[in-house]
């Protein structure tokens, strides 16, 4: 990667504002509060059934068998090369998000989907309290991808899985979420998912699902005329040419130069 100057924009906070995406959109029909609440109560019956089904699916996950993997598989982190077993940080459970990487590309050209999903896992205390470590395994080389972690301000431990990706992926691909278990010095894989299965990492989607216009994506079954500007090809995670979450980092004065050293 060639050295480049960090992006400097006078008012980067303005880049993320997009009132035009819902401007002029139709409105729902107007009713009185009693009628409105009655329909909400009907919907709540379905929502509760959906929640209970989610509980049942989670119970089925907890009853899955597991497969053993080599706990000595190396990854590279802040302390250099370490075995997979060390990534648990003394806890018995580990959840890893496999972050795609585009070698030599600037921050604005890095994976918008991985930035969307991985970036929303920020408060780790509740996981730690339940004996779970969360970490990111990047597809890219450590120094280059760790610069992206610094730019984005991620707290979760970050590793490069490049030299061991064949053993770790086992025929799968980056963009997946994997659960592991440590028993003594043995490591087991207990669950994995990808695609829409990773939406569990993104509370933004859950919040949008409770707004009148939803995610504003074409796959949604919305009323005629409802805004659906965000096409499901990766662009739904970008605003004005870069992953949307990067704009707030630029507004905070962070450098998006992935060639800079940690002390520069």
C-alpha positions, 0 to 999 in steps of 0.5 A, a space after each residue: 500500500 502506498 502512503 496517502 494523506 488522510 481524508 480531510 473534509 470541512 464538515 464530515 458530519 454533514 455527509 451522513 445526513 440524508 433527509 431526502 431519502 424519506 422526503 415526500 414519502 407517503 404517510 400511514 392512514 390516520 386513526 384514533 388512539 384506541 383503534 391504533 392500540 387495538 392493531 398494536 395489540 394484534 401485532 403483539 400476539 405475532 411478535 410474542 410468538 416470533 420471540 418464543 420461536 426464537 427462544 426455541 431455535 436458540 435452545 436447538 443451537 445449544 443442543 447441537 454437537 460440536 467438532 474439534 479443531 486444532 487449538 494451536 492454529 496461529 493467528 497474529 494480534 497485538 502480541 504477535 503470533 498466538 495460538 487460537 486457544 490464547 484468543 479465548 483470553 482465559 474464558 471458555 467461550 469465544 465468538 469470532 467475526 471473520 472480517 473481509 479485507 481488500 489488500 492495499 485499498 484505502 479505508 473507504 474501499 474496505 468492506 462496507 458489510 463487515 464494517 456495518 456488522 462488526 462495528 456494532 458489537 461494542 459493549 463487551 462487558 456483558 459477554 465477558 460476564 458470561 464467560 465469552 470473549 468476542 474477537 475479530 479475525 481479519 482476512 488481511 495482514 495484521 498491520 494494515 488491517 489493525 490500522 483500520 481497527 484504530 481508525 474505526 475505534 473498535 475495542 474488540 481484540 483484532 487478529 489477522 487470520 491470513 496465514 491460517 485461513 484455510 484451516 479456520 475457514 474449512 471451505 467457508 468464507 469471510 463474513 461469517 460468525 463462529 462460536 468456539 468452546 475451550 475445554 482444557 487445552 482442546 478447542 471445539 467449534 459449536 456454531 457458525 452462520 453467515 449472510 442474514 444470520 449475522 444480522 444478530 450483530 446489528 441492532 441498527 436493523 432491529 431499530 429500523 424494523 420498528 420505524 414506519 419506513 423500515 430499512 428502506 431496502 427493496 426486499 421489504 414488503 412495504 406499502 406502495 410508494 414507501 422509500 426503498 433507496 438502499 439497494 441490497 448490493 453493499 451500497 446499503 451500507 455506504 453513504 457518499 462513497 464510503 462505509 457510513 460509519 466512517 463519517 463519524 470517525 472523520 468528524 471526530 478527527 481520526 485519520 483514515 490513513 491505513 499506512 500510518 504507524 500507531 504513534 504517527 
